[in-house]
């Protein structure tokens, strides 16, 4: 394939992923994720193996389109599942862990493919590149089987045998409850609940705004820079030095997520990501920057990956509070569309290989986008506060409705509801496991909760 063909194949793959986003987000409201996601993995594996049989670029483009269509369920689908099981102070770390696993995969995939290509080329009259596709598909199938057997779905519908009944109830009460019509995907209703809200549009554009910061390390310009100065580096250096950017990204990703979950503050990490990227852009604007300075700038650019738990982690927290699972699903998948659309042209415009080794346009754009992100963070912060206040009002309203003379909840129910912030009546005392008493008092807003232990 020529360079143009390579770009075409990549664009077709991204197009397939973009087309599949919203259908995936809607389908999993009806088809259990434990069925849909592993099914997509099986189809993906089959298409990957079929790629070994292609004879023309056109054939490869067709396969890659449908491969992208199935692959589009993976990242936003995982974000959806994380938001279904984890609380607001747990989501960032889980999001970072998943994205970091992808970065680790990126680091070792190239090494594995090179080894397969070199050691198996010509075996059974099959070319090395064909073996790469075949083995890639084969090793994926066990993951699909594991998913069919053990994927937990969401707390409401989970049939996981490794969870007890109490654990399933706890999983439901840990996160904001889903409304009765929270899975409603009737077109007109869903359209009104998604498209006609400011939450959707703020979060939809939040994704590509953050992606512009992440675009620089994503384009792997360090590799192009090393190749440009290949007389100064060995081939091993050229292949391994860029892995350091991914390593920095993993550390930054996890550290930022830990800070967000522990402190509940996301704005500081957003500001830090912008400041560090401005430093990167400013350094790379210097013509003939020394090798040491260039290395430092490229490795520092890996810190931009800390926006991963910021983008979808923050969105998940905001969307959780609405209790509308269908809206949360569609919004997360739509956000991914925004990022993918950006990838289709951003690198070509601002980080072209033709500009190696000095990406002046890209460095300027990086600085400008950091300024834009500074402003946009404030907008998402205001949305976060607004959704939190609406959630409190909604729960207090539900608590008032639940406080009826004829309502006598079981001790387990009371404890579960107290754990998630619900209140029944003015004062309730219930005996739980081990003789633990749970007392809930409502005075004026704000209300308080007290827990006491008793021997019997």
Secondary structure, 3 states (H helix, E strand, C coil): CCHHHHHHHHHHHHHHHHHHHHHHHHHCCCCCHHHHHHHHHHHHHHHHHHHHHCCCHHHHHHHHHHHHHHHCCHHHHHHHHHHHHCCCCCHHHHHHHHHHHHHHHHHHHHHHHHHHHHHHCCHHHCCHHHHHHHHHHHHHHHHHHHHHHHCCCCCCCCCCCCCCHHHHHHHHHHCCCCCCCCCCCCHHHHHHHHCCCHHHHHHHHHHHHHHHHHHHHHCCHHHHHHHHCHHHCCHHHHHHHCHHHHHHHHHHHHHHHHHHHHHCCCHHHHHHHHHHHHHHHHHHCCCCCCHHHHHHHHHHHHHHHHHHHHHHHHHHHHHHCCCCHHHHHHHHHHHHHHHHHHHHHHHHHHCCHHHCCCCHHHHHHHHHHHHHHHHHHHHHHHHHHHHHHHHHHHHHHHHHHHCCCCCCCCHHHHHHHHHCCCCCCCEEEEECHHHEEEEEECCCCCCEEEEEECCC
